[in-house]
Amino acid sequence: MAPMPEKTVTIRGRLSYPVLTYQEALARNETSQYKKADLAKVSPSFNLLVEGPQLQKLVDHLRNIFLPYCVQQEAKGQTNDALDKKQAEKIDALLGAEDWDDQPPYIPIKSVPSKTMEMAPEAVASVKVLGPQGADIEQLAVVMNEVEMVNPDPDVLKYPILRPVGLTTHSIYAGCNAKATLNLYSFVSGKLPGISASAGAVVFFSDNDRFGGGVLVDEGAIFLDD
């Protein structure tokens, strides 16, 4: 199925709080204060810590493309992604004010937690991304050349390409630079309108400092004979 341009936007940022498999999501659900009884509705998730230009890209798409689309859906009598003009204006006002702590209306853009800000001071916002219910988030990597493949494919004549991360020399971890194509949805909970974002895949595109990982190996000390 071809993506709907009104409902999709691709952004990049630092990967944060990745829970990428359904099994991990189930374990998190067991300890959550908002525990879901219906396990089929449990979904993995991750956050992207974005810098100013990427945040502006997302906000512009929401305000100029997605919200007008939602109003059109309402006018057509559709139920999916339908918002009336006043509901859309409430969300638009929040996006314009850029006060991510002043919610509802609920949107996927949040303030960066203080502890996370210490590790990613360049980030201006955190974007919450949900995965598919009852399934894993696909993990992919951008491969720039055959050296980045575990087993190079002689039939690949042109790079870059996308491949499952397990077939590459890369790994997906908290802190790496990642991209995702967001699928946007509007909803009304009670009388409160909102927007959520989901993605079927997260894409590694370059390394960065690992969050909370410290130094894995001090090579200089490893080879000392003491």
C-alpha positions in Angstrom: 0.0 0.0 0.0 1.4 3.4 -1.0 1.9 5.8 1.8 -0.6 8.7 2.1 1.5 11.9 2.0 -0.9 13.7 4.3 -0.5 11.1 7.0 3.3 10.4 6.7 6.4 12.3 7.5 10.0 11.0 7.9 12.1 12.5 10.7 15.5 11.7 12.3 16.9 12.0 15.8 18.7 10.2 18.6 17.0 7.0 19.6 15.7 7.0 23.2 13.8 4.5 25.4 13.6 1.9 22.6 11.3 -1.0 23.4 11.3 -2.6 19.9 9.9 -6.1 20.4 6.5 -7.3 21.5 8.1 -9.4 24.2 9.8 -6.4 25.7 6.6 -4.4 25.5 4.7 -7.2 27.3 7.3 -7.1 30.1 7.0 -3.3 30.3 3.2 -3.6 30.4 3.4 -5.9 33.5 5.0 -3.1 35.5 3.1 -0.1 34.0 0.7 1.9 36.1 -1.4 2.0 32.9 -1.3 -1.8 32.5 -3.4 -3.0 29.5 -5.6 -6.1 30.3 -5.9 -6.9 26.6 -2.4 -8.0 25.6 -3.3 -7.9 21.9 -3.3 -4.1 22.3 0.2 -3.9 23.8 2.7 -2.3 21.4 6.4 -1.6 21.4 7.6 2.0 21.1 10.5 4.3 21.0 11.3 8.1 21.2 13.3 10.2 18.8 15.1 13.2 20.3 15.0 15.8 17.6 16.9 19.0 16.9 15.3 22.2 15.8 15.1 21.7 12.1 13.6 18.2 12.5 11.1 19.5 15.0 10.1 22.3 12.7 9.6 19.8 9.8 7.2 17.7 11.9 5.3 20.7 13.3 5.0 22.2 9.8 3.6 19.0 8.5 1.1 18.6 11.3 -0.1 22.2 11.0 -0.1 22.7 7.3 -0.9 19.3 5.9 -2.2 16.8 8.5 -4.7 19.0 10.4 -6.3 20.4 7.2 -6.6 16.8 6.0 -8.4 15.8 9.2 -10.8 18.7 8.8 -11.5 17.6 5.2 -12.2 14.1 6.5 -14.8 15.5 8.9 -16.4 17.5 6.1 -16.6 14.3 4.0 -18.4 12.4 6.8 -15.4 10.1 7.3 -14.7 8.6 10.8 -10.9 8.0 10.4 -8.7 11.0 11.1 -11.7 13.2 11.3 -11.6 16.5 13.3 -13.9 19.4 13.2 -12.5 22.9 12.8 -12.6 23.8 16.5 -10.8 20.5 17.5 -8.1 21.1 14.8 -7.7 24.7 16.0 -7.0 23.5 19.6 -4.2 21.3 18.4 -2.9 23.9 16.0 -2.8 26.5 18.9 -0.7 24.0 21.0 1.7 23.4 18.1 2.0 27.1 17.6 2.7 27.9 21.2 5.5 25.2 21.3 4.7 24.5 25.0 5.0 20.7 24.9 4.1 20.4 28.6 0.8 22.1 28.2 -1.2 19.0 27.2 -4.1 18.1 26.4 -4.7 18.2 23.5 -2.4 15.2 23.4 0.3 15.2 20.7 3.4 12.9 20.2 5.8 15.8 20.9 7.0 16.0 24.5 9.7 18.0 26.4 13.0 16.2 26.7 13.3 14.7 30.2 16.0 16.5 32.3 18.2 13.3 32.7 18.0 12.7 29.0 18.9 16.3 28.2 22.2 15.8 30.0 23.1 13.1 27.4 21.5 14.9 24.4 21.8 18.6 25.0 21.3 19.3 21.3 17.7 17.9 21.4 14.8 20.4 21.7 11.9 17.9 21.9 11.1 14.2 22.2 8.8 12.5 19.7 6.9 9.4 21.0 6.4 6.7 18.4 4.2 3.7 18.9 4.8 0.4 17.1 2.2 -2.1 15.8 0.0 -3.7 18.3 1.0 -7.3 19.1 4.1 -7.3 16.9 7.7 -6.2 16.7 9.0 -2.9 15.3 11.2 -3.8 12.3 14.8 -2.9 12.7 16.6 -1.7 9.6 19.9 0.0 8.8 21.2 2.3 6.1 24.2 0.5 4.4 26.6 2.8 2.7 28.9 0.2 1.2 29.5 -3.6 1.1 31.9 -3.4 4.1 28.9 -2.7 6.3 27.3 -6.0 5.3 28.0 -9.2 7.2 27.8 -11.1 3.9 28.1 -8.7 1.0 25.6 -9.4 -1.8 27.4 -9.3 -5.2 24.1 -8.5 -6.9 23.9 -5.1 -5.2 25.6 -2.6 -7.5 24.5 0.6 -6.0 24.6 2.0 -2.4 23.2 3.2 -0.1 20.6 0.5 0.6 18.3 -0.5 3.4 18.7 -3.9 5.0 17.6 -5.7 8.3 20.1 -4.6 10.9 21.0 -8.2 11.7 22.5 -8.6 8.2 24.8 -5.6 8.8 27.7 -4.6 11.0 25.5 -2.1 12.7 23.3 -2.3 15.8 20.4 -0.3 17.1 20.8 1.1 20.6 19.7 4.0 22.8 21.7 7.0 21.6 22.3 6.0 18.0 21.1 8.3 15.1 17.9 6.9 13.7 15.2 7.7 11.2 11.5 6.7 11.1 8.6 7.3 8.7 5.8 8.4 11.0 2.2 7.4 10.3 0.0 10.1 11.9 -3.5 9.5 13.4 -6.0 11.8 14.9 -8.4 10.8 17.7 -11.0 12.2 20.1 -10.9 10.9 23.6 -14.1 12.1 25.4 -14.1 15.7 24.1 -10.4 16.0 23.8 -8.8 15.8 20.4 -5.3 14.5 19.9 -2.7 13.2 17.5 -0.6 10.0 17.8 2.4 8.8 15.7 3.3 5.2 14.8 6.0 3.5 12.8 6.5 -0.1 11.6 10.2 0.3 11.4 13.1 2.2 13.0 16.2 2.8 10.8 19.8 3.1 12.0 21.8 5.6 10.0 24.9 6.4 12.1 26.6 5.8 15.4 26.5 8.3 18.3 27.3 8.2 22.0 25.4 5.4 23.7 23.0 6.5 26.4 23.8 5.3 29.8 26.3 2.7 28.4 29.6 4.1 29.7 32.8 2.6 28.3 32.3 -1.0 27.2 36.0 -1.9 26.9 39.2 -0.1 27.8 41.4 -1.6 25.1 44.6 -0.1 26.6 44.0 -1.8 29.9 42.9 -5.1 28.3 46.3 -5.6 26.7 48.3 -4.7 29.7 50.1 -7.6 31.4 49.5 -6.8 35.1 
